[in-house]
Amino acid sequence: MTTTEPPTPVPKPPRAGVVGVGAMGENHVRVYSESRGVELAGITDLDDELATCVADEYGTTVRSLSTLLDTCDLVSVAVPTAAHYETVRRCLDKNVHVLVEKPLTASIDRGRELAQLADERGLVLQVGHVERFNPAVRTAASLVEDLDIIAIEAQRLGPPIDRTATDRVTLDLMIHDVDVVQSLVDDEPTTTISATGTADGQHATATLEYGDVVATMTASRVSQRKVRRLTITAADCLVEIDYLDQSVLLYRDSFPEFVSGEVGTRYRHESVIERPEVNNREPLRVELESFVEAATTGSPPDVTAADGLRALETVREIDRLVTGEADLEVTTR
């Protein structure tokens, strides 16, 4: 979706707030509190005790949502997915720029409604697909522009989580890789998506075609090893991205040969391995800097509402195939 008018810039330093200070929201509070170009104006949460604890930790103030929105120029929204629509809507109605954690909303239609509202009001609505800001992904993105990509494989695996999962593994984990892949190929899936799942939906695999590129993605909460990896197969090289290590490896000029020696002939396969320089930084910090920059300059965000909607639409179709359920959208009123 294109905006009819650029977002309205806000004064520097902008006043920032955080709505929802659970595990992810607290990290937003931490980063804002450490940022020189931002004034952390307050936080809010339905859990008063939690909010007070976080506020004391980072030297800020607990406010009601209404008061916080009257105080701030921009906010991060890190509430459960089912509450995204109502919360973001209230922020936009108060003319406050918003970064909402992924997914944009539980409902595609309501996500479109929020995108339109932000567009009409000239406000930034950025979706928190934080892996876009992983330095390894950004380094790889600069490389793939010149590559003839054939296939992409993404693995996002981990053991069972120690918290109550309110989102399915596709919406919680796989959506990260859907967004990254779609940003790299800059295209929509062109054929029917195939997907399957097991372990009561805690392990899912999907295959999508983007033009001539085949992408395979696996997300799991039942693996006994944490893996965050993306592999890009191109006509003349292979690119490996490790999200956790923030590293990129390029394999080029791979060639097999048979080598004769005293113990007979053996097979050897070698390739040239390149290690592009990666400027390692915390992805969330880079993401929030990008959000603040968009809000203060009026420039489009790096991850737009349209990007968030595109990823959500793809994951909803994957989810439908994995679960066999016709309607997976959840809305609250």
C-alpha positions as CSV (number, residue, x, y, z in Angstrom):
1,M,0.0,0.0,0.0
2,T,1.4,3.4,-0.9
3,T,0.8,6.4,1.2
4,T,-0.9,9.5,-0.3
5,E,1.1,11.8,2.0
6,P,4.4,11.4,3.8
7,P,4.1,10.8,7.6
8,T,4.1,14.0,9.7
9,P,7.5,14.4,11.4
10,V,7.7,14.9,15.1
11,P,10.0,17.1,17.1
12,K,13.4,16.0,18.3
13,P,14.0,14.3,20.7
14,P,10.7,12.5,20.3
15,R,8.8,11.2,23.4
16,A,8.5,7.5,23.3
17,G,6.3,5.1,25.2
18,V,5.7,1.3,25.4
19,V,2.3,-0.4,25.6
20,G,2.7,-3.8,27.1
21,V,5.9,-4.6,29.1
22,G,6.1,-8.4,29.1
23,A,9.2,-10.1,27.9
24,M,9.4,-8.3,24.5
25,G,7.9,-5.0,25.7
26,E,10.5,-4.7,28.4
27,N,13.3,-5.0,25.8
28,H,11.7,-2.0,24.0
29,V,11.7,-0.1,27.3
30,R,15.4,-1.0,27.8
31,V,16.4,0.2,24.4
32,Y,14.5,3.4,24.5
33,S,15.9,4.2,28.0
34,E,19.4,3.8,26.6
35,S,18.9,5.8,23.4
36,R,20.2,9.4,23.5
37,G,17.9,10.6,20.7
38,V,14.7,9.5,22.5
39,E,13.0,10.6,25.7
40,L,11.3,7.6,27.4
41,A,8.0,9.3,28.6
42,G,6.3,6.3,30.2
43,I,4.9,2.8,29.9
44,T,1.6,1.1,30.5
45,D,0.4,-2.5,31.1
46,L,-2.7,-4.2,32.4
47,D,-0.5,-5.8,35.1
48,D,0.1,-2.9,37.5
49,E,2.7,-4.8,39.5
50,L,4.7,-5.7,36.4
51,A,4.5,-2.2,35.1
52,T,5.7,-0.7,38.4
53,C,8.6,-3.2,38.5
54,V,9.7,-2.4,34.9
55,A,9.3,1.4,35.5
56,D,11.5,1.2,38.6
57,E,14.1,-0.8,36.7
58,Y,14.4,1.7,33.9
59,G,13.6,5.0,35.6
60,T,10.3,5.8,33.9
61,T,6.7,6.4,34.8
62,V,3.6,4.1,34.7
63,R,0.7,5.8,33.0
64,S,-2.8,4.9,31.9
65,L,-3.0,4.2,28.1
66,S,-4.9,7.4,27.6
67,T,-2.4,9.5,29.5
68,L,0.5,7.8,27.8
69,L,-0.9,8.6,24.3
70,D,-1.5,12.2,25.3
71,T,2.2,12.4,26.4
72,C,4.0,10.5,23.6
73,D,4.9,11.2,20.0
74,L,5.5,7.5,19.2
75,V,4.9,4.2,20.9
76,S,5.9,0.5,20.7
77,V,2.9,-1.8,21.1
78,A,3.9,-5.2,22.5
79,V,0.6,-6.6,23.7
80,P,-0.8,-10.1,22.8
81,T,-1.8,-10.4,19.1
82,A,-5.6,-10.5,19.9
83,A,-5.3,-7.0,21.3
84,H,-3.3,-5.5,18.5
85,Y,-6.2,-4.0,16.6
86,E,-7.9,-2.2,19.4
87,T,-4.6,-0.9,20.9
88,V,-3.1,0.3,17.6
89,R,-6.4,1.9,16.6
90,R,-6.4,3.9,19.9
91,C,-2.8,5.0,19.2
92,L,-3.6,6.2,15.7
93,D,-6.7,7.9,16.8
94,K,-4.5,9.9,19.1
95,N,-2.2,10.8,16.2
96,V,0.7,8.8,17.7
97,H,3.2,6.9,15.5
98,V,3.2,3.2,16.1
99,L,5.6,0.3,15.9
100,V,3.5,-2.9,16.6
101,E,5.1,-6.2,17.2
102,K,4.5,-8.8,14.6
103,P,2.0,-9.9,13.4
104,L,0.3,-6.6,12.5
105,T,-3.1,-8.0,13.6
106,A,-4.9,-11.3,14.0
107,S,-7.3,-10.3,11.2
108,I,-6.2,-9.4,7.7
109,D,-9.2,-7.1,7.2
110,R,-8.5,-5.2,10.4
111,G,-4.9,-5.0,9.4
112,R,-5.9,-3.3,6.2
113,E,-8.1,-1.0,8.2
114,L,-5.2,0.1,10.4
115,A,-3.0,0.6,7.4
116,Q,-5.6,2.8,5.7
117,L,-6.1,4.8,8.9
118,A,-2.3,5.4,9.4
119,D,-2.1,6.5,5.7
120,E,-5.0,8.9,6.0
121,R,-3.5,10.5,9.2
122,G,0.0,10.7,7.8
123,L,1.3,8.5,10.6
124,V,4.1,5.9,10.7
125,L,2.8,2.3,11.2
126,Q,5.8,0.0,11.3
127,V,5.5,-3.7,11.9
128,G,8.0,-5.3,14.2
129,H,9.6,-7.9,12.0
130,V,12.9,-7.6,13.8
131,E,14.8,-10.1,11.7
132,R,14.8,-7.6,8.9
133,F,17.2,-5.6,11.1
134,N,19.5,-8.5,11.9
135,P,22.9,-7.3,10.6
136,A,23.5,-10.7,8.9
137,V,20.2,-10.4,7.0
138,R,21.0,-6.8,5.9
139,T,24.5,-8.0,4.7
140,A,22.9,-10.8,2.8
141,A,20.3,-8.5,1.3
142,S,23.0,-6.4,-0.2
143,L,24.6,-9.5,-1.8
144,V,21.5,-11.1,-3.3
145,E,20.7,-8.1,-5.5
146,D,23.3,-9.5,-8.0
147,L,22.4,-13.2,-7.6
148,D,20.3,-15.4,-9.7
149,I,18.4,-17.1,-6.8
150,I,17.2,-20.6,-7.3
151,A,16.0,-21.7,-3.9
152,I,15.8,-20.5,-0.3
153,E,15.6,-22.7,2.8
154,A,14.7,-21.3,6.3
155,Q,14.9,-23.2,9.6
156,R,13.5,-21.7,12.8
157,L,13.6,-24.4,15.4
158,G,13.7,-24.6,19.2
159,P,12.7,-26.6,22.2
160,P,9.3,-26.1,23.9
161,I,8.9,-22.6,25.4
162,D,8.5,-21.9,29.1
163,R,5.5,-19.5,28.5
164,T,2.0,-19.9,27.3
165,A,2.0,-19.7,23.5
166,T,-1.0,-17.6,22.3
167,D,0.0,-17.8,18.6
168,R,0.5,-20.8,16.5
169,V,4.1,-21.8,15.6
170,T,3.5,-20.4,12.0
171,L,2.3,-17.0,13.3
172,D,4.8,-16.8,16.1
173,L,7.9,-18.2,14.4
174,M,7.5,-18.9,10.7
175,I,6.2,-15.4,9.9
176,H,9.7,-14.0,10.5
177,D,11.1,-16.1,7.7
178,V,8.1,-15.4,5.4
179,D,8.8,-11.7,5.8
180,V,12.6,-12.0,5.2
181,V,12.1,-14.2,2.1
182,Q,9.5,-11.9,0.6
183,S,11.8,-8.9,1.2
184,L,14.7,-10.7,-0.6
185,V,12.7,-11.9,-3.6
186,D,10.3,-8.9,-3.6
187,D,7.5,-10.9,-5.0
188,E,4.2,-12.7,-4.1
189,P,3.9,-16.5,-4.1
190,T,2.8,-17.3,-7.7
191,T,1.4,-20.8,-7.2
192,T,-0.6,-22.7,-4.5
193,I,1.3,-23.0,-1.2
194,S,1.8,-26.4,0.2
195,A,2.2,-27.0,3.9
196,T,2.0,-29.7,6.5
197,G,2.4,-29.9,10.3
198,T,2.8,-32.4,13.1
199,A,3.1,-32.5,16.9
200,D,-0.3,-30.8,17.4
201,G,0.8,-28.0,15.1
202,Q,4.0,-27.3,17.0
203,H,6.1,-28.3,14.0
204,A,5.3,-27.0,10.5
205,T,6.9,-27.0,7.1
206,A,5.8,-24.9,4.0
207,T,6.9,-24.7,0.4
208,L,6.2,-21.6,-1.6
209,E,7.1,-20.5,-5.2
210,Y,8.1,-17.0,-5.9
211,G,8.4,-16.9,-9.7
212,D,11.4,-19.2,-10.4
213,V,12.4,-19.3,-6.7
214,V,11.3,-22.2,-4.5
215,A,11.3,-21.4,-0.7
216,T,11.0,-24.0,2.0
217,M,10.4,-23.0,5.6
218,T,10.3,-25.0,8.8
219,A,9.3,-23.8,12.2
220,S,9.2,-25.8,15.3
221,R,8.7,-25.6,19.1
222,V,9.7,-29.3,19.6
223,S,13.3,-29.4,18.5
224,Q,15.9,-30.0,21.1
225,R,18.3,-27.5,19.5
226,K,17.8,-23.8,18.8
227,V,18.4,-23.1,15.1
228,R,17.9,-19.8,13.2
229,R,19.3,-20.3,9.7
230,L,18.6,-19.2,6.2
231,T,20.3,-20.7,3.1
232,I,20.1,-19.1,-0.3
233,T,21.0,-21.3,-3.3
234,A,22.0,-19.2,-6.4
235,A,23.3,-20.1,-9.8
236,D,27.0,-19.5,-8.9
237,C,27.1,-19.6,-5.1
238,L,25.4,-20.6,-1.9
239,V,24.8,-18.1,1.0
240,E,24.4,-19.2,4.6
241,I,22.9,-16.8,7.1
242,D,23.0,-17.6,10.8
243,Y,20.6,-15.3,12.7
244,L,22.0,-16.2,16.1
245,D,25.7,-15.8,15.3
246,Q,24.9,-12.8,13.0
247,S,27.2,-14.4,10.4
248,V,27.2,-14.8,6.6
249,L,29.1,-17.4,4.6
250,L,29.4,-17.5,0.8
251,Y,30.4,-20.7,-0.9
252,R,31.8,-20.3,-4.5
253,D,33.7,-22.2,-7.1
254,S,32.8,-25.6,-5.7
255,F,34.4,-28.4,-7.6
256,P,34.8,-32.2,-7.1
257,E,37.9,-34.2,-7.9
258,F,39.4,-37.6,-7.5
259,V,42.8,-37.6,-5.8
260,S,45.3,-40.5,-6.1
261,G,47.6,-41.3,-3.2
262,E,49.4,-44.2,-1.5
263,V,46.2,-45.6,-0.1
264,G,44.4,-45.4,-3.4
265,T,42.0,-42.9,-5.1
266,R,39.7,-40.8,-2.9
267,Y,37.0,-38.3,-3.6
268,R,37.4,-34.7,-2.5
269,H,35.1,-31.7,-2.9
270,E,36.3,-28.2,-2.2
271,S,35.0,-24.7,-2.5
272,V,36.0,-21.2,-1.9
273,I,34.4,-19.8,1.3
274,E,34.0,-16.0,1.8
275,R,33.1,-14.3,5.0
276,P,31.5,-10.9,4.3
277,E,32.0,-8.4,7.1
278,V,28.9,-8.1,9.3
279,N,28.5,-5.1,11.6
280,N,27.1,-7.0,14.6
281,R,24.5,-5.0,16.6
282,E,21.3,-5.9,18.5
283,P,18.6,-6.1,15.9
284,L,15.9,-4.6,18.2
285,R,18.1,-1.5,18.7
286,V,18.5,-1.1,14.9
287,E,14.8,-1.6,14.4
288,L,13.8,1.1,17.0
289,E,16.4,3.5,15.5
290,S,14.7,2.9,12.1
291,F,11.3,3.6,13.6
292,V,12.4,6.8,15.4
293,E,14.0,8.0,12.2
294,A,10.9,7.4,10.2
295,A,8.7,9.2,12.8
296,T,11.1,12.2,13.2
297,T,11.8,12.7,9.5
298,G,8.5,11.7,7.9
299,S,10.2,9.0,5.8
300,P,8.5,5.6,5.1
301,P,9.4,2.9,7.7
302,D,11.7,0.1,6.6
303,V,8.9,-2.5,7.4
304,T,5.6,-1.0,6.3
305,A,2.0,-2.1,7.2
306,A,1.8,-3.4,3.6
307,D,4.8,-5.6,4.3
308,G,3.2,-6.9,7.5
309,L,-0.1,-7.6,5.7
310,R,1.7,-9.5,2.9
311,A,3.5,-11.7,5.5
312,L,0.2,-12.2,7.4
313,E,-1.8,-13.2,4.3
314,T,0.9,-15.8,3.4
315,V,1.1,-17.3,6.9
316,R,-2.7,-17.5,7.2
317,E,-2.8,-19.6,4.1
318,I,0.0,-21.8,5.5
319,D,-1.9,-22.1,8.8
320,R,-5.1,-23.1,7.0
321,L,-3.3,-25.9,5.2
322,V,-1.5,-27.1,8.4
323,T,-4.6,-27.1,10.6
324,G,-7.3,-27.8,8.1
325,E,-9.4,-25.0,9.6
326,A,-11.3,-22.7,7.2
327,D,-11.3,-19.6,9.3
328,L,-8.3,-18.8,11.5
329,E,-8.7,-15.1,12.0
330,V,-9.3,-14.0,15.6
331,T,-10.8,-10.6,16.4
332,T,-11.7,-8.9,19.6
333,R,-14.2,-6.1,20.3
